[in-house]
Amino acid sequence: MKWNAELYQDKHSFVSEYGKAILEYVSNNNAQSILDIGCGTGDLTHELAQKSGVVIGIDNSESMIKKAKEKYPKIEFCVIDACNLTWKNSFDIVFSNAVFHWIQNQTKLLEGIYRALKIDGKLICEFGAHGCVAKIWNAFRDILSSYGYDEFYPFYYPTVQEYKRLLDKVGFEIEMAIDFDKPTILKGGKQGLRDWLKQFYASDLSKFDSYQQADIFDKMDETLYRDLWNGEQWAADYRRIRVVAAK
């Protein structure tokens, strides 16, 4: 999927803002090293740099990394696929916010993270849980299916039990694994849902021309108005998994 870094920065800053909640699990220690997986435009990487001696931010999107380097030139940022980590025993903490649900090969991801961590190092992450944006997704799927489209971008929204089994299989010692609802206001008033769709469902929307997309947006507004419009803004039905696990 190709990311729009400018749209992300302008309309979806809630992603990094919400990620600040898991920063409390990262201690202040100038001797520690941290890898931030899926760093986006670097806002949380910058926060992590205040808590550590070394921090590296990686993302699979060139546009995101370019933006991150512009904002925080003193921090090391790299374009790297999270499933192709080559570090071994290198980091005290691997941190990630709102990224893992984009990755299908979770076993390869977790094995790479496990190798990259030092002994007693920790994985601290939060991402989409089972049922995340279910109302939005169901409406989107049904509307696109009416066009005869059924090759959707695959998201990974596991249950806590499912993810605990994966962590255990790789060898992690689970310190915390919880799921919870996280209703999320979308910036932009009436335009908020459309901006969200353009960013996060861009891969599927790219299969349609501008006229079809306009019709899809209108139908999404109509379908979700009663459940997700609060009178002033759209509130997306997010659910999250939060994990702290040690090597």
KOLPARO-413819 format. One record per residue (C-alpha): residue in three letters; residue number from 1; x, y, z. Coordinates in steps of 0.001 Angstrom, whole numbers, always signed. Each point is the difference from the previous one (the first is absolute). Example, Ala and Ser with C-alpha at 12.3 -4.5 7.8 and 13.67 -1.06 7.14 Angstrom:
REM KOLPARO-413819
+------+------+---------+---------+---------+
! lovo ! nuti !       x !       y !       z !
+------+------+---------+---------+---------+
!  ALA !    1 !  +12300 !   -4500 !   +7800 !
!  SER !    2 !   +1370 !   +3440 !    -660 !
+------+------+---------+---------+---------+
This chain:
REM KOLPARO-413819
+------+------+---------+---------+---------+
! lovo ! nuti !       x !       y !       z !
+------+------+---------+---------+---------+
!  MET !    1 !      +0 !      +0 !      +0 !
!  LYS !    2 !   +1244 !   +3503 !    -891 !
!  TRP !    3 !    -306 !   +2506 !   +2854 !
!  ASN !    4 !    -813 !   +3697 !    -335 !
!  ALA !    5 !   +2285 !   +1541 !   +2626 !
!  GLU !    6 !   -1477 !   +3489 !    -328 !
!  LEU !    7 !   -3578 !   -1215 !    +469 !
!  TYR !    8 !   +1104 !   -2190 !   +2883 !
!  GLN !    9 !   +1755 !   +2903 !   +1727 !
!  ASP !   10 !   -2859 !   +2450 !    -568 !
!  LYS !   11 !   -3064 !   -2137 !    +701 !
!  HIS !   12 !   +1104 !   -3075 !   +1933 !
!  SER !   13 !   +2269 !   +1312 !   +2747 !
!  PHE !   14 !   -2278 !   -1855 !   +2440 !
!  VAL !   15 !   +2004 !   -3157 !    -813 !
!  SER !   16 !   +3155 !   +1313 !   +1644 !
!  GLU !   17 !   -1949 !   +1902 !   +2669 !
!  TYR !   18 !   -1712 !   -3203 !   +1115 !
!  GLY !   19 !   +3339 !   -1785 !    -130 !
!  LYS !   20 !   +1290 !   +2217 !   +2793 !
!  ALA !   21 !   -2022 !   -2143 !   +2401 !
!  ILE !   22 !   +2448 !   -2879 !    -388 !
!  LEU !   23 !   +3039 !   +2219 !    +501 !
!  GLU !   24 !    -610 !    -403 !   +3738 !
!  TYR !   25 !   +1262 !   -3574 !    -320 !
!  VAL !   26 !   +3369 !   +1290 !   -1229 !
!  SER !   27 !   +2317 !    +975 !   +2850 !
!  ASN !   28 !   +2402 !   +2949 !    -168 !
!  ASN !   29 !   +3473 !   -1431 !    -465 !
!  ASN !   30 !   +2762 !   +1645 !   -1999 !
!  ALA !   31 !   +1791 !   -3344 !    -241 !
!  GLN !   32 !   -2816 !   -1760 !   -1830 !
!  SER !   33 !    -532 !    -404 !   -3749 !
!  ILE !   34 !   -3420 !     -13 !   -1658 !
!  LEU !   35 !   -1305 !   -1072 !   -3398 !
!  ASP !   36 !   -3255 !   +1673 !   -1068 !
!  ILE !   37 !   -1764 !   -2180 !   -2575 !
!  GLY !   38 !   -2365 !   +1826 !   -2337 !
!  CYS !   39 !   +1154 !   +3413 !   +1155 !
!  GLY !   40 !   -2070 !   +1939 !   -2542 !
!  THR !   41 !    +928 !   +3685 !     +31 !
!  GLY !   42 !   +2109 !    -467 !   +3127 !
!  ASP !   43 !   -1981 !   +1681 !   +2773 !
!  LEU !   44 !    +144 !   -2932 !   +2418 !
!  THR !   45 !   +3594 !    -746 !    -987 !
!  HIS !   46 !    +817 !   +3520 !   +1119 !
!  GLU !   47 !   -1708 !    -683 !   +3348 !
!  LEU !   48 !   +1957 !   -3237 !    +353 !
!  ALA !   49 !   +3243 !   +1857 !    -650 !
!  GLN !   50 !    -629 !   +1965 !   +3185 !
!  LYS !   51 !     -87 !   -3298 !   +1917 !
!  SER !   52 !   +3067 !   -1745 !   -1416 !
!  GLY !   53 !   +3548 !    +311 !   -1192 !
!  VAL !   54 !    -613 !   -1528 !   -3425 !
!  VAL !   55 !   -3217 !    -183 !   -2011 !
!  ILE !   56 !    -541 !   -1079 !   -3605 !
!  GLY !   57 !   -3275 !    +468 !   -1854 !
!  ILE !   58 !    -925 !   -2274 !   -2897 !
!  ASP !   59 !   -2926 !      -2 !   -2392 !
!  ASN !   60 !    -814 !   -1715 !   -3274 !
!  SER !   61 !   -1181 !   +3294 !   -1533 !
!  GLU !   62 !   +2577 !   +2225 !   -1676 !
!  SER !   63 !   -2277 !   +3036 !    +253 !
!  MET !   64 !    -453 !    -513 !   +3740 !
!  ILE !   65 !   +3743 !    -326 !    +580 !
!  LYS !   66 !    +700 !   +3065 !   -2138 !
!  LYS !   67 !   -2440 !   +2018 !   +2117 !
!  ALA !   68 !   +1472 !   -1375 !   +3246 !
!  LYS !   69 !   +3530 !    +992 !   -1051 !
!  GLU !   70 !   -1205 !   +3509 !    -838 !
!  LYS !   71 !   -1636 !    +396 !   +3410 !
!  TYR !   72 !   +2688 !   -1670 !   +2133 !
!  PRO !   73 !   +3343 !    +137 !   -1834 !
!  LYS !   74 !   +2022 !   -1092 !   +3040 !
!  ILE !   75 !   -1792 !   -3378 !    +250 !
!  GLU !   76 !    +922 !   -3012 !   -2134 !
!  PHE !   77 !   -2876 !   -1083 !   -2280 !
!  CYS !   78 !    +119 !   -2836 !   -2552 !
!  VAL !   79 !   -2302 !   -1504 !   -2614 !
!  ILE !   80 !    -203 !   -3625 !   +1140 !
!  ASP !   81 !   -2651 !   -2712 !    -231 !
!  ALA !   82 !    -892 !   -1074 !   +3553 !
!  CYS !   83 !      -2 !   -3636 !   -1114 !
!  ASN !   84 !   +3608 !    +223 !   -1173 !
!  LEU !   85 !   +1841 !   +1118 !   +3126 !
!  THR !   86 !   +3696 !    -920 !     +15 !
!  TRP !   87 !   +1008 !   +1177 !   +3491 !
!  LYS !   88 !   +1047 !   -2550 !   +2622 !
!  ASN !   89 !    +107 !    +664 !   +3768 !
!  SER !   90 !     +65 !   +3729 !    -738 !
!  PHE !   91 !   -2896 !   +1712 !   +1799 !
!  ASP !   92 !   -1290 !    +267 !   +3537 !
!  ILE !   93 !   -3472 !    +897 !   -1275 !
!  VAL !   94 !   -1884 !    -528 !   -3239 !
!  PHE !   95 !   -2893 !   +2456 !     -82 !
!  SER !   96 !   -2894 !    +178 !   -2435 !
!  ASN !   97 !   -3281 !   +1887 !    -177 !
!  ALA !   98 !   -2887 !    -668 !   -2405 !
!  VAL !   99 !   +2096 !   -2065 !   -2406 !
!  PHE !  100 !    -287 !   -3743 !    +548 !
!  HIS !  101 !   -3550 !    -227 !   -1402 !
!  TRP !  102 !   +1457 !    +888 !   -3433 !
!  ILE !  103 !   +2293 !   -3051 !     +80 !
!  GLN !  104 !   -1225 !   -3456 !    -968 !
!  ASN !  105 !   +3078 !   -2101 !    +769 !
!  GLN !  106 !     -47 !    +454 !   +3763 !
!  THR !  107 !   +2249 !   -2980 !    +705 !
!  LYS !  108 !   +2797 !   +1425 !   -2154 !
!  LEU !  109 !    -529 !   +3441 !   +1544 !
!  LEU !  110 !    +188 !   -1285 !   +3575 !
!  GLU !  111 !   +2963 !   -2270 !    -688 !
!  GLY !  112 !   +1923 !   +2968 !   -1411 !
!  ILE !  113 !    -884 !   +2126 !   +3005 !
!  TYR !  114 !   +1034 !   -2784 !   +2369 !
!  ARG !  115 !   +3406 !    -260 !   -1692 !
!  ALA !  116 !    +458 !   +3777 !     +32 !
!  LEU !  117 !    -610 !    +246 !   +3750 !
!  LYS !  118 !   +2700 !    -445 !   +2591 !
!  ILE !  119 !    -542 !   -2587 !   +2732 !
!  ASP !  120 !   -2710 !   +1366 !   +2325 !
!  GLY !  121 !    -886 !   +2600 !   -2645 !
!  LYS !  122 !   -3659 !    +854 !    -474 !
!  LEU !  123 !   -2546 !    +305 !   -2770 !
!  ILE !  124 !   -2423 !   +2852 !    +768 !
!  CYS !  125 !   -2740 !    +433 !   -2556 !
!  GLU !  126 !   -3608 !    +895 !    -705 !
!  PHE !  127 !   -2031 !    -764 !   -3128 !
!  GLY !  128 !   -3458 !    -897 !   -1278 !
!  ALA !  129 !   -1955 !   -2702 !   +1833 !
!  HIS !  130 !   -2733 !   -2317 !   -1199 !
!  GLY !  131 !   -3013 !   +2138 !    -886 !
!  CYS !  132 !   +2030 !   +3148 !    -722 !
!  VAL !  133 !   -1965 !   +2415 !   -2238 !
!  ALA !  134 !   -2499 !   -2793 !    -612 !
!  LYS !  135 !   -2863 !   +2366 !    -845 !
!  ILE !  136 !   +2123 !   +1951 !   -2463 !
!  TRP !  137 !   +1455 !   -3141 !   -1536 !
!  ASN !  138 !   -3336 !   -1793 !    -386 !
!  ALA !  139 !   -1552 !   +3020 !   -1709 !
!  PHE !  140 !   +3016 !    +440 !   -2277 !
!  ARG !  141 !     +86 !   -3688 !    -933 !
!  ASP !  142 !   -3723 !     -92 !    -817 !
!  ILE !  143 !    +109 !   +3163 !   -2107 !
!  LEU !  144 !   +3038 !   -1106 !   -1994 !
!  SER !  145 !   -1488 !   -3464 !    -400 !
!  SER !  146 !   -2997 !   +1631 !   -1711 !
!  TYR !  147 !   +2504 !   +1079 !   -2680 !
!  GLY !  148 !   +1127 !   -3618 !    -354 !
!  TYR !  149 !   +3238 !    +614 !   +1886 !
!  ASP !  150 !   +1162 !   -2662 !   +2459 !
!  GLU !  151 !   +3831 !    +165 !    +126 !
!  PHE !  152 !    +408 !   +2056 !   +3147 !
!  TYR !  153 !   +3266 !    +991 !   +1664 !
!  PRO !  154 !    +437 !   -2506 !   +2868 !
!  PHE !  155 !    +198 !   +1449 !   +3503 !
!  TYR !  156 !   +1044 !   -2062 !   +3027 !
!  TYR !  157 !   -2213 !    +552 !   +3044 !
!  PRO !  158 !    +597 !   -2915 !   +2413 !
!  THR !  159 !   -1599 !    -874 !   +3303 !
!  VAL !  160 !   +2159 !    +286 !   +3111 !
!  GLN !  161 !     -17 !   -3787 !    +364 !
!  GLU !  162 !   +1217 !    -442 !   -3565 !
!  TYR !  163 !   +2821 !   +2469 !    +472 !
!  LYS !  164 !   +1088 !   -1484 !   +3303 !
!  ARG !  165 !    +428 !   -3342 !   -1748 !
!  LEU !  166 !   +2195 !   +1606 !   -2672 !
!  LEU !  167 !   +2177 !   +1775 !   +2564 !
!  ASP !  168 !    +384 !   -3182 !   +2011 !
!  LYS !  169 !    +896 !   -2011 !   -3102 !
!  VAL !  170 !   +2823 !   +2393 !    -880 !
!  GLY !  171 !   +1335 !    -131 !   +3565 !
!  PHE !  172 !   -1170 !   +3246 !   +1590 !
!  GLU !  173 !    -911 !    +227 !   +3671 !
!  ILE !  174 !   -3274 !   +1924 !     +82 !
!  GLU !  175 !    -207 !   +2683 !   +2663 !
!  MET !  176 !   -3214 !   +1580 !   -1293 !
!  ALA !  177 !   -2406 !    -604 !   -2855 !
!  ILE !  178 !   -3377 !   +1761 !    +122 !
!  ASP !  179 !   -2624 !   +1219 !   -2433 !
!  PHE !  180 !   -2359 !   +2960 !    +334 !
!  ASP !  181 !   -2311 !   +2330 !   -1897 !
!  LYS !  182 !   +1549 !   +3273 !   -1151 !
!  PRO !  183 !   -2624 !   +2188 !   -1738 !
!  THR !  184 !   +1946 !   +2483 !   -2121 !
!  ILE !  185 !   -1064 !   +3432 !   -1211 !
!  LEU !  186 !    +910 !    +629 !   -3648 !
!  LYS !  187 !   +1164 !   +3549 !    -710 !
!  GLY !  188 !   -1688 !   +2062 !   -2687 !
!  GLY !  189 !   -3675 !     +97 !    +903 !
!  LYS !  190 !   -2201 !   -1468 !   -2737 !
!  GLN !  191 !   +3097 !    -604 !   -2141 !
!  GLY !  192 !   +1668 !   -2064 !   +2735 !
!  LEU !  193 !   -1255 !   -3424 !   -1028 !
!  ARG !  194 !    +918 !    +588 !   -3642 !
!  ASP !  195 !   +3518 !   +1101 !    +932 !
!  TRP !  196 !    +356 !   -3105 !   +2167 !
!  LEU !  197 !   -1128 !   -2267 !   -2848 !
!  LYS !  198 !   +2392 !   +1684 !   -2443 !
!  GLN !  199 !   +2905 !    -708 !   +2342 !
!  PHE !  200 !    -701 !   -3423 !   +1432 !
!  TYR !  201 !   -2012 !   -1642 !   -2800 !
!  ALA !  202 !   +1987 !   +1607 !   -2811 !
!  SER !  203 !   +1036 !   -3343 !   -1479 !
!  ASP !  204 !   -3598 !   -1097 !    -589 !
!  LEU !  205 !   -1242 !   +3446 !   -1059 !
!  SER !  206 !   +2727 !    +233 !   -2629 !
!  LYS !  207 !   -1883 !   -2595 !   -2040 !
!  PHE !  208 !   -2805 !   +2531 !    -628 !
!  ASP !  209 !    -150 !   +3220 !   -2009 !
!  SER !  210 !    -787 !   +3365 !   +1601 !
!  TYR !  211 !   -3730 !    -194 !    -785 !
!  GLN !  212 !    -311 !   -3440 !   +1560 !
!  GLN !  213 !   +1981 !   +1103 !   +3032 !
!  ALA !  214 !   -2311 !   +2982 !    +506 !
!  ASP !  215 !   -2975 !   -2379 !     -69 !
!  ILE !  216 !   +1737 !   -2335 !   +2477 !
!  PHE !  217 !    +642 !   +2903 !   +2393 !
!  ASP !  218 !   -3622 !   +1146 !    -217 !
!  LYS !  219 !   -1254 !   -3495 !    +744 !
!  MET !  220 !   +2423 !    -386 !   +2916 !
!  ASP !  221 !   -1239 !   +3263 !   +1520 !
!  GLU !  222 !   -3593 !   -1104 !    -370 !
!  THR !  223 !    +580 !   -3497 !   +1390 !
!  LEU !  224 !   +2023 !   +1042 !   +3052 !
!  TYR !  225 !   -1703 !   +3288 !    +874 !
!  ARG !  226 !   -2217 !   -1404 !   +2729 !
!  ASP !  227 !   +2693 !   -2052 !   +1751 !
!  LEU !  228 !   +3189 !   +2058 !    -360 !
!  TRP !  229 !    -975 !   +3667 !    -513 !
!  ASN !  230 !    -224 !   +1819 !   +3344 !
!  GLY !  231 !   -1513 !   +3195 !   -1348 !
!  GLU !  232 !   +3326 !   +1725 !    -616 !
!  GLN !  233 !   +2559 !   -2662 !    -885 !
!  TRP !  234 !    +412 !   -3612 !   -1007 !
!  ALA !  235 !   +1027 !   -2419 !   +2771 !
!  ALA !  236 !   +1657 !   -3141 !   -1355 !
!  ASP !  237 !    -611 !   -3264 !   +1861 !
!  TYR !  238 !   +3602 !    -898 !    +775 !
!  ARG !  239 !   +1038 !   -2933 !   +2204 !
!  ARG !  240 !   +3559 !    -574 !   +1173 !
!  ILE !  241 !   +2363 !   -2683 !   +1324 !
!  ARG !  242 !   +2810 !   +1158 !   +2308 !
!  VAL !  243 !   +2979 !   -2299 !    +605 !
!  VAL !  244 !   +3065 !      +7 !   +2189 !
!  ALA !  245 !   +2120 !   -3149 !    -435 !
!  ALA !  246 !   +3595 !    -839 !    +914 !
!  LYS !  247 !   +2684 !   -2092 !   -1698 !
+------+------+---------+---------+---------+
